[in-house]
């Protein structure tokens, strides 16, 4: 499941509970919990600050796959990865490859990039990350395949616990994504796969940038 347009376009029937920015106290609690769970936590005041942080974390010439994400689009991070010339943008490479003749090469490239940059659908106060997907293709690299993972997370995505995070996915994110998929592709979306990251065993492999703005949904 990819990210739909910004929260401002949400249908009025959707609960405002999941669109409200977390308080500074809740942000600090989630950030500390991420660190405890082996996930490096950084704070950014704005999307522009998050964009600068991502730029500082990606070395020139790096092989980078950017997950489809309105957060990355809104902040300009997707554009930096794909068009700045600083990196090797795997998403663009995969678009240009032949799906019939290069299927195996495409699968290998997508499964183990050096860097993945994306977002999440929920971050709990005790430091768990929840990511939903219709196809599941991006979840393997996030869990273990990618060398480094960078998440950019709007502070409205902070929830109390995993159960509330699941509610956020089904009650808030999915209706928005389904509407986006139908407009963009003419097909419905689905919560077909969910990755929950509770703890990271490899120190500094995963970085979470919490942005004190509403980004994505």
C-alpha positions, 0 to 999 in steps of 0.5 A, a space after each residue: 500500500 502506497 501513500 495517497 495525497 496529503 491528509 487535507 484531501 481526506 474524506 470528512 467521514 474519516 476520524 480526525 484522531 489519526 490526523 492530529 499532530 502528536 504533542 512534543 511529549 509524545 514525540 520525545 517518548 516515541 523517539 526515546 523508545 525507537 532508540 531503545 529498540 535499536 532504531 536511530 531516531 532524529 527529529 526535524 522541525 519541518 519537511 525541509 529539515 527532514 530533506 536536509 537530514 536525508 541528504 546528509 545520510 545518503 553518500 554521493 553515488 549511493 544506490 538508493 531505492 525510494 518507496 512510493 510515498 507522498 511524504 517523500 514527494 511532498 518534501 522533495 526527497 523523492 525528487 532529490 533521489 531520482 533527479 539530483 544526479 547525486 545517487 544511483 536511483 534504483 526505482 528509475 532503473 527498474 522502470 527502464 528494465 524489461 519485465 519479461 527478459 530481466 525479471 530475475 535481475 529486477 527482483 534481485 535489484 529490488 530486494 537488496 538495495 544499499 539504501 531504502 528511503 520511505 515512510 510508515 503508516 504508524 509509529 507507536 509510543 513504545 517504538 514499533 513501526 507499522 507499514 502496510 502494503 498491497 503488493 508486499 514488494 517493499 517490505 522484504 528490503 525494509 525488514 532485512 534486505 536493504 543495507 540501510 533504511 531511512 524512514 521519514 515520519 510525520 508526527 501525526 502518525 504517532 499512536 499509543 500502541 500496535 492495536 491503535 496502529 492497526 486501526 489507523 491502517 484500516 480505518 484511516 490509511 486504507 480508505 485514502 489509499 484505496 481512493 488514490 489507487 482507483 484514481 491513479 490506476 483504476 484498481 482498488 488497493 488492499 491491506 494485503 501485507 503488514 510489516 511490524 518492526 518492533 526491534 532492530 538487531 543491527 545497530 544503526 541499520 534503520 534511521 527514523 526521522 520524526 517530523 513535527 509536521 503533518 506529512 503524508 497521511 
